[in-house]
Amino acid sequence: MSAFVIVGAGAIGAIVGAALAGAGHQVRFIEANRAHVDAVRTGRLRLSGYRQARLDVPIATPEEADWPLRQVLLAVKSPHTLEALQPLAGRLAPDGFVVSLQNGLEEYRIAELIGAQRTIGAFLTFGGHYKAPGEIVFGGPGAFRIGEIDGATTPRIVALQQALSALQPVEVTDNIFGFLWSKIVLSAVYLATATTDSDVTDLYAVPRYRDLFGTLAGEVVAVADAKGIRLEVFDGFDAAVFRAGAAAEQGAIAATWDGQNRYWNAHESKRTGIWRDLAIHKRKTEVDRLIGPVIEIGRERGVATPGLSRLVAVVKEIEDGRRPLGLHNLDAIGNG
């Protein structure tokens, strides 16, 4: 059995931690939310929804934690990557590594801080949400892949794959960035759906909204192409069908939307975590870390991203309380 320190005891951290602990691994959490820490200490960490569990695991705030750091799973929101990791970087064991269980392209930033050889990428589409201090809801399964930054198959990546398979099947990939960029393509779609107060599947049923989502997806694909990324297919979602000028048959595009509908119909909730940030928690989303880098890389490489720029602007207006959720936001994104 192995020892893991999970930084972030929110949805993803708790879901993965519960599986690892249930399989007999030693799991410790570092969590900045004091109320969450106190609730876990007094009433254990409760997991509900798709899978139920009640964990009695060590948890500490960043100031309190003084545990050895070798296998670190980073499960904080992407805007907090450096804030969470910088205080720990100097304590990482010589053979230690950090696995990013995050949205976005945080592996680039982590590698800059601690080195590519100590950074492992992870791609996942299962999810859940923080319900209350001490309680996490598991939304349901999805894809789970891990990979070394350089694509190598190493003993540590194989061992990590075996450990994480306690949650669900996990695959090792030699193209982790291909999956991460494909997820960014889908994230552009999810961000747009989150500006409304409608279920994702209801929006997918409207042709003009699907066309808008396809346009946004196509802009991310264009930037990924300019960067030389080989996009991967996951959960029935093939980002490449949205490539501008591609001879993609309508059947291929329809199949991709069908794959998305199957994914969402397997989940109790038909709303994204991004929507939950905007509508329920009234907090900032990860739009700057998801789409901001795409726009910046596009600018550097001469790829226009007007739809993505409008998407970011609309999301920020909602975050600031200057724009309500609604279908009108999709018109604003599409009619710049």
LINGIDA-V535684 format. One record per pair of residues at least 4 apart in sequence whose ideal C-beta (glycine too) atoms are under 7 Angstrom apart, sorted by sequence separation. I is the first residue (numbers start at 1). GAP is how many residues later the second one is. D is the distance in whole Angstrom. If there is no record, write none. Layout:
i:I gap:GAP d:D
i:I gap:GAP d:D
This chain:
i:9 gap:4 d:5
i:10 gap:4 d:7
i:11 gap:4 d:6
i:12 gap:4 d:6
i:13 gap:4 d:6
i:14 gap:4 d:6
i:15 gap:4 d:7
i:16 gap:4 d:6
i:17 gap:4 d:6
i:18 gap:4 d:6
i:19 gap:4 d:6
i:21 gap:4 d:6
i:33 gap:4 d:7
i:34 gap:4 d:6
i:35 gap:4 d:6
i:36 gap:4 d:6
i:37 gap:4 d:6
i:38 gap:4 d:6
i:39 gap:4 d:6
i:40 gap:4 d:6
i:47 gap:4 d:6
i:48 gap:4 d:6
i:60 gap:4 d:4
i:76 gap:4 d:4
i:80 gap:4 d:5
i:81 gap:4 d:6
i:82 gap:4 d:5
i:85 gap:4 d:6
i:88 gap:4 d:7
i:92 gap:4 d:4
i:102 gap:4 d:5
i:106 gap:4 d:6
i:107 gap:4 d:6
i:108 gap:4 d:7
i:109 gap:4 d:7
i:110 gap:4 d:6
i:111 gap:4 d:6
i:114 gap:4 d:5
i:115 gap:4 d:7
i:131 gap:4 d:5
i:147 gap:4 d:7
i:148 gap:4 d:5
i:153 gap:4 d:6
i:155 gap:4 d:6
i:156 gap:4 d:6
i:157 gap:4 d:6
i:158 gap:4 d:7
i:159 gap:4 d:6
i:160 gap:4 d:6
i:161 gap:4 d:6
i:165 gap:4 d:6
i:175 gap:4 d:7
i:176 gap:4 d:6
i:177 gap:4 d:6
i:178 gap:4 d:6
i:179 gap:4 d:6
i:180 gap:4 d:7
i:181 gap:4 d:7
i:182 gap:4 d:7
i:183 gap:4 d:6
i:184 gap:4 d:7
i:186 gap:4 d:6
i:187 gap:4 d:6
i:188 gap:4 d:7
i:189 gap:4 d:7
i:190 gap:4 d:6
i:198 gap:4 d:5
i:200 gap:4 d:6
i:201 gap:4 d:7
i:206 gap:4 d:7
i:207 gap:4 d:6
i:208 gap:4 d:7
i:209 gap:4 d:6
i:210 gap:4 d:6
i:211 gap:4 d:7
i:212 gap:4 d:7
i:213 gap:4 d:6
i:214 gap:4 d:6
i:215 gap:4 d:7
i:217 gap:4 d:6
i:218 gap:4 d:6
i:219 gap:4 d:7
i:220 gap:4 d:6
i:221 gap:4 d:6
i:222 gap:4 d:7
i:223 gap:4 d:6
i:233 gap:4 d:7
i:248 gap:4 d:5
i:250 gap:4 d:6
i:251 gap:4 d:6
i:252 gap:4 d:7
i:253 gap:4 d:7
i:254 gap:4 d:6
i:255 gap:4 d:6
i:256 gap:4 d:7
i:257 gap:4 d:6
i:258 gap:4 d:7
i:259 gap:4 d:7
i:260 gap:4 d:6
i:261 gap:4 d:6
i:262 gap:4 d:7
i:271 gap:4 d:4
i:273 gap:4 d:7
i:274 gap:4 d:7
i:275 gap:4 d:5
i:276 gap:4 d:5
i:277 gap:4 d:5
i:286 gap:4 d:5
i:287 gap:4 d:5
i:288 gap:4 d:4
i:291 gap:4 d:6
i:292 gap:4 d:6
i:293 gap:4 d:6
i:294 gap:4 d:6
i:295 gap:4 d:6
i:296 gap:4 d:7
i:297 gap:4 d:6
i:305 gap:4 d:6
i:306 gap:4 d:7
i:307 gap:4 d:6
i:308 gap:4 d:6
i:309 gap:4 d:7
i:310 gap:4 d:6
i:311 gap:4 d:6
i:312 gap:4 d:6
i:313 gap:4 d:7
i:314 gap:4 d:7
i:315 gap:4 d:6
i:316 gap:4 d:6
i:328 gap:4 d:7
i:329 gap:4 d:6
i:330 gap:4 d:6
i:331 gap:4 d:5
i:8 gap:5 d:4
i:9 gap:5 d:5
i:20 gap:5 d:4
i:31 gap:5 d:6
i:40 gap:5 d:5
i:47 gap:5 d:6
i:60 gap:5 d:4
i:76 gap:5 d:7
i:111 gap:5 d:4
i:114 gap:5 d:6
i:131 gap:5 d:7
i:153 gap:5 d:7
i:165 gap:5 d:5
i:198 gap:5 d:5
i:224 gap:5 d:4
i:233 gap:5 d:5
i:248 gap:5 d:6
i:271 gap:5 d:6
i:276 gap:5 d:6
i:298 gap:5 d:4
i:317 gap:5 d:5
i:318 gap:5 d:5
i:21 gap:6 d:4
i:31 gap:6 d:5
i:47 gap:6 d:4
i:100 gap:6 d:5
i:130 gap:6 d:6
i:131 gap:6 d:5
i:148 gap:6 d:6
i:164 gap:6 d:5
i:173 gap:6 d:6
i:203 gap:6 d:5
i:204 gap:6 d:6
i:264 gap:6 d:5
i:277 gap:6 d:5
i:298 gap:6 d:7
i:317 gap:6 d:4
i:323 gap:6 d:7
i:6 gap:7 d:5
i:20 gap:7 d:5
i:100 gap:7 d:5
i:193 gap:7 d:5
i:196 gap:7 d:7
i:224 gap:7 d:6
i:241 gap:7 d:4
i:278 gap:7 d:6
i:298 gap:7 d:5
i:318 gap:7 d:7
i:46 gap:8 d:6
i:76 gap:8 d:5
i:111 gap:8 d:4
i:128 gap:8 d:6
i:129 gap:8 d:5
i:231 gap:8 d:5
i:277 gap:8 d:5
i:110 gap:9 d:5
i:128 gap:9 d:5
i:148 gap:9 d:6
i:161 gap:9 d:5
i:231 gap:9 d:5
i:314 gap:9 d:7
i:6 gap:10 d:7
i:17 gap:10 d:5
i:44 gap:10 d:5
i:45 gap:10 d:4
i:74 gap:10 d:7
i:100 gap:10 d:6
i:128 gap:10 d:4
i:129 gap:10 d:7
i:147 gap:10 d:7
i:193 gap:10 d:5
i:221 gap:10 d:7
i:295 gap:10 d:5
i:6 gap:11 d:5
i:44 gap:11 d:6
i:74 gap:11 d:6
i:128 gap:11 d:5
i:146 gap:11 d:6
i:161 gap:11 d:5
i:241 gap:11 d:5
i:274 gap:11 d:5
i:294 gap:11 d:7
i:17 gap:12 d:6
i:44 gap:12 d:5
i:45 gap:12 d:6
i:98 gap:12 d:6
i:107 gap:12 d:6
i:127 gap:12 d:5
i:241 gap:12 d:5
i:85 gap:13 d:7
i:295 gap:13 d:6
i:107 gap:14 d:4
i:126 gap:14 d:7
i:146 gap:14 d:6
i:158 gap:14 d:7
i:238 gap:14 d:7
i:294 gap:14 d:6
i:295 gap:14 d:6
i:126 gap:15 d:5
i:127 gap:15 d:7
i:146 gap:15 d:6
i:157 gap:15 d:6
i:241 gap:15 d:5
i:314 gap:15 d:5
i:4 gap:16 d:6
i:13 gap:16 d:7
i:98 gap:16 d:6
i:126 gap:16 d:4
i:125 gap:17 d:3
i:291 gap:17 d:5
i:41 gap:18 d:6
i:124 gap:18 d:6
i:125 gap:18 d:5
i:126 gap:18 d:7
i:146 gap:18 d:7
i:221 gap:18 d:6
i:238 gap:18 d:5
i:314 gap:18 d:6
i:40 gap:19 d:5
i:69 gap:19 d:6
i:124 gap:19 d:7
i:153 gap:19 d:6
i:221 gap:19 d:7
i:237 gap:19 d:6
i:314 gap:19 d:6
i:9 gap:20 d:4
i:72 gap:20 d:7
i:98 gap:20 d:6
i:123 gap:20 d:7
i:124 gap:20 d:5
i:144 gap:20 d:7
i:192 gap:20 d:7
i:236 gap:20 d:7
i:291 gap:20 d:7
i:4 gap:21 d:6
i:6 gap:21 d:6
i:81 gap:21 d:7
i:97 gap:21 d:5
i:98 gap:21 d:6
i:99 gap:21 d:4
i:100 gap:21 d:6
i:101 gap:21 d:5
i:192 gap:21 d:6
i:221 gap:21 d:5
i:291 gap:21 d:5
i:4 gap:22 d:7
i:9 gap:22 d:4
i:37 gap:22 d:5
i:69 gap:22 d:5
i:92 gap:22 d:6
i:96 gap:22 d:7
i:97 gap:22 d:7
i:100 gap:22 d:6
i:123 gap:22 d:5
i:217 gap:22 d:6
i:221 gap:22 d:5
i:222 gap:22 d:6
i:236 gap:22 d:7
i:237 gap:22 d:6
i:310 gap:22 d:7
i:311 gap:22 d:5
i:1 gap:23 d:5
i:2 gap:23 d:5
i:3 gap:23 d:4
i:4 gap:23 d:5
i:5 gap:23 d:5
i:6 gap:23 d:5
i:7 gap:23 d:5
i:8 gap:23 d:7
i:37 gap:23 d:7
i:69 gap:23 d:5
i:70 gap:23 d:4
i:97 gap:23 d:6
i:99 gap:23 d:5
i:101 gap:23 d:7
i:151 gap:23 d:4
i:236 gap:23 d:2
i:237 gap:23 d:6
i:310 gap:23 d:5
i:1 gap:24 d:5
i:37 gap:24 d:6
i:69 gap:24 d:6
i:72 gap:24 d:7
i:74 gap:24 d:5
i:78 gap:24 d:5
i:89 gap:24 d:6
i:122 gap:24 d:5
i:144 gap:24 d:6
i:146 gap:24 d:6
i:151 gap:24 d:6
i:189 gap:24 d:4
i:192 gap:24 d:6
i:218 gap:24 d:4
i:235 gap:24 d:6
i:236 gap:24 d:7
i:1 gap:25 d:7
i:5 gap:25 d:6
i:62 gap:25 d:6
i:68 gap:25 d:7
i:70 gap:25 d:7
i:74 gap:25 d:7
i:78 gap:25 d:5
i:81 gap:25 d:5
i:85 gap:25 d:7
i:89 gap:25 d:5
i:121 gap:25 d:7
i:145 gap:25 d:7
i:147 gap:25 d:6
i:217 gap:25 d:4
i:218 gap:25 d:6
i:287 gap:25 d:6
i:70 gap:26 d:4
i:71 gap:26 d:7
i:72 gap:26 d:5
i:73 gap:26 d:5
i:74 gap:26 d:5
i:75 gap:26 d:4
i:76 gap:26 d:7
i:78 gap:26 d:4
i:92 gap:26 d:7
i:120 gap:26 d:6
i:121 gap:26 d:5
i:144 gap:26 d:5
i:145 gap:26 d:5
i:146 gap:26 d:6
i:147 gap:26 d:4
i:218 gap:26 d:5
i:236 gap:26 d:6
i:307 gap:26 d:7
i:310 gap:26 d:4
i:9 gap:27 d:6
i:34 gap:27 d:6
i:69 gap:27 d:6
i:74 gap:27 d:6
i:75 gap:27 d:7
i:82 gap:27 d:7
i:86 gap:27 d:7
i:141 gap:27 d:6
i:147 gap:27 d:6
i:189 gap:27 d:6
i:236 gap:27 d:7
i:29 gap:28 d:6
i:31 gap:28 d:6
i:73 gap:28 d:6
i:74 gap:28 d:6
i:78 gap:28 d:5
i:81 gap:28 d:6
i:85 gap:28 d:6
i:120 gap:28 d:6
i:121 gap:28 d:6
i:145 gap:28 d:5
i:188 gap:28 d:4
i:189 gap:28 d:6
i:214 gap:28 d:5
i:235 gap:28 d:5
i:287 gap:28 d:5
i:18 gap:29 d:5
i:28 gap:29 d:7
i:32 gap:29 d:6
i:81 gap:29 d:7
i:147 gap:29 d:3
i:188 gap:29 d:6
i:27 gap:30 d:5
i:28 gap:30 d:5
i:29 gap:30 d:4
i:30 gap:30 d:6
i:31 gap:30 d:7
i:32 gap:30 d:6
i:119 gap:30 d:5
i:285 gap:30 d:6
i:306 gap:30 d:6
i:9 gap:31 d:7
i:14 gap:31 d:6
i:22 gap:31 d:7
i:82 gap:31 d:7
i:145 gap:31 d:7
i:15 gap:32 d:7
i:30 gap:32 d:6
i:185 gap:32 d:5
i:188 gap:32 d:5
i:14 gap:33 d:6
i:116 gap:33 d:5
i:21 gap:34 d:6
i:116 gap:34 d:7
i:145 gap:34 d:6
i:285 gap:34 d:7
i:18 gap:35 d:4
i:30 gap:35 d:5
i:185 gap:35 d:4
i:284 gap:35 d:5
i:9 gap:36 d:7
i:21 gap:36 d:6
i:184 gap:36 d:6
i:185 gap:36 d:6
i:18 gap:37 d:6
i:120 gap:37 d:7
i:111 gap:38 d:6
i:28 gap:39 d:6
i:214 gap:39 d:7
i:17 gap:40 d:7
i:120 gap:40 d:7
i:278 gap:40 d:5
i:278 gap:41 d:7
i:107 gap:42 d:6
i:126 gap:42 d:7
i:181 gap:43 d:5
i:279 gap:46 d:6
i:99 gap:47 d:7
i:210 gap:47 d:6
i:278 gap:47 d:7
i:181 gap:48 d:5
i:182 gap:49 d:5
i:9 gap:50 d:6
i:181 gap:50 d:6
i:182 gap:50 d:5
i:178 gap:51 d:6
i:186 gap:51 d:6
i:177 gap:52 d:6
i:178 gap:52 d:5
i:182 gap:52 d:6
i:123 gap:53 d:6
i:178 gap:53 d:6
i:179 gap:53 d:5
i:204 gap:53 d:6
i:178 gap:54 d:4
i:185 gap:54 d:4
i:121 gap:55 d:4
i:175 gap:55 d:6
i:179 gap:55 d:6
i:123 gap:56 d:4
i:204 gap:56 d:6
i:16 gap:57 d:6
i:123 gap:57 d:6
i:175 gap:57 d:6
i:182 gap:57 d:5
i:204 gap:57 d:6
i:97 gap:59 d:7
i:121 gap:59 d:6
i:13 gap:60 d:7
i:123 gap:60 d:6
i:201 gap:60 d:6
i:99 gap:61 d:7
i:5 gap:62 d:6
i:13 gap:62 d:3
i:12 gap:63 d:5
i:201 gap:63 d:5
i:5 gap:64 d:6
i:200 gap:64 d:5
i:201 gap:64 d:7
i:7 gap:65 d:6
i:10 gap:65 d:7
i:8 gap:66 d:7
i:3 gap:67 d:7
i:4 gap:67 d:5
i:5 gap:67 d:5
i:6 gap:67 d:5
i:7 gap:67 d:5
i:8 gap:67 d:4
i:3 gap:68 d:7
i:7 gap:68 d:6
i:8 gap:68 d:4
i:2 gap:69 d:6
i:4 gap:69 d:6
i:6 gap:69 d:6
i:7 gap:69 d:6
i:201 gap:69 d:5
i:200 gap:70 d:5
i:227 gap:70 d:6
i:199 gap:71 d:4
i:200 gap:71 d:7
i:223 gap:71 d:5
i:199 gap:72 d:6
i:200 gap:72 d:7
i:107 gap:73 d:7
i:220 gap:74 d:6
i:223 gap:74 d:5
i:105 gap:75 d:6
i:223 gap:75 d:4
i:226 gap:75 d:4
i:7 gap:77 d:5
i:226 gap:77 d:5
i:194 gap:78 d:5
i:49 gap:79 d:6
i:105 gap:79 d:7
i:193 gap:79 d:6
i:194 gap:80 d:4
i:223 gap:80 d:5
i:194 gap:81 d:4
i:222 gap:81 d:5
i:190 gap:82 d:5
i:197 gap:82 d:7
i:223 gap:82 d:7
i:191 gap:83 d:6
i:103 gap:84 d:7
i:190 gap:84 d:6
i:194 gap:84 d:6
i:16 gap:85 d:6
i:219 gap:86 d:5
i:48 gap:87 d:7
i:51 gap:87 d:5
i:13 gap:88 d:7
i:46 gap:88 d:6
i:49 gap:88 d:4
i:50 gap:88 d:4
i:219 gap:88 d:5
i:12 gap:89 d:5
i:45 gap:89 d:6
i:46 gap:89 d:5
i:47 gap:89 d:5
i:48 gap:89 d:5
i:49 gap:89 d:4
i:50 gap:89 d:6
i:219 gap:89 d:5
i:49 gap:90 d:6
i:50 gap:90 d:5
i:43 gap:91 d:5
i:47 gap:91 d:6
i:143 gap:91 d:5
i:216 gap:91 d:5
i:143 gap:92 d:5
i:215 gap:92 d:5
i:216 gap:92 d:6
i:142 gap:93 d:6
i:39 gap:94 d:4
i:40 gap:94 d:5
i:39 gap:95 d:3
i:216 gap:95 d:6
i:191 gap:96 d:6
i:36 gap:97 d:5
i:35 gap:98 d:4
i:36 gap:98 d:7
i:191 gap:99 d:7
i:191 gap:100 d:7
i:187 gap:103 d:5
i:188 gap:103 d:6
i:184 gap:106 d:6
i:125 gap:109 d:6
i:125 gap:110 d:6
i:184 gap:110 d:6
i:15 gap:111 d:7
i:15 gap:113 d:6
i:11 gap:116 d:6
i:11 gap:117 d:4
i:11 gap:118 d:5
i:212 gap:118 d:6
i:11 gap:119 d:6
i:192 gap:119 d:6
i:195 gap:119 d:6
i:10 gap:120 d:5
i:188 gap:120 d:6
i:191 gap:120 d:6
i:195 gap:120 d:6
i:15 gap:121 d:7
i:209 gap:121 d:6
i:212 gap:121 d:7
i:14 gap:122 d:4
i:212 gap:122 d:4
i:15 gap:123 d:5
i:188 gap:123 d:7
i:195 gap:123 d:6
i:191 gap:124 d:6
i:11 gap:125 d:5
i:140 gap:126 d:6
i:140 gap:127 d:4
i:139 gap:128 d:5
i:140 gap:128 d:7
i:197 gap:128 d:4
i:139 gap:129 d:7
i:196 gap:129 d:6
i:197 gap:129 d:6
i:198 gap:129 d:7
i:139 gap:130 d:6
i:195 gap:130 d:6
i:196 gap:130 d:6
i:196 gap:131 d:5
i:196 gap:133 d:6
i:195 gap:134 d:4
i:196 gap:134 d:6
i:195 gap:135 d:7
i:25 gap:138 d:6
i:192 gap:138 d:6
i:192 gap:141 d:6
i:20 gap:143 d:6
i:23 gap:143 d:4
i:22 gap:144 d:7
i:129 gap:144 d:6
i:20 gap:146 d:6
i:127 gap:146 d:6
i:19 gap:147 d:4
i:129 gap:147 d:6
i:16 gap:148 d:7
i:19 gap:148 d:4
i:16 gap:151 d:6
i:15 gap:152 d:7
i:2 gap:161 d:6
i:104 gap:182 d:6
i:103 gap:183 d:6
i:104 gap:185 d:4
i:104 gap:186 d:5
i:103 gap:187 d:6
i:105 gap:188 d:6
i:79 gap:207 d:6
i:78 gap:208 d:5
i:77 gap:209 d:6
i:79 gap:209 d:7
i:79 gap:210 d:6
i:78 gap:211 d:4
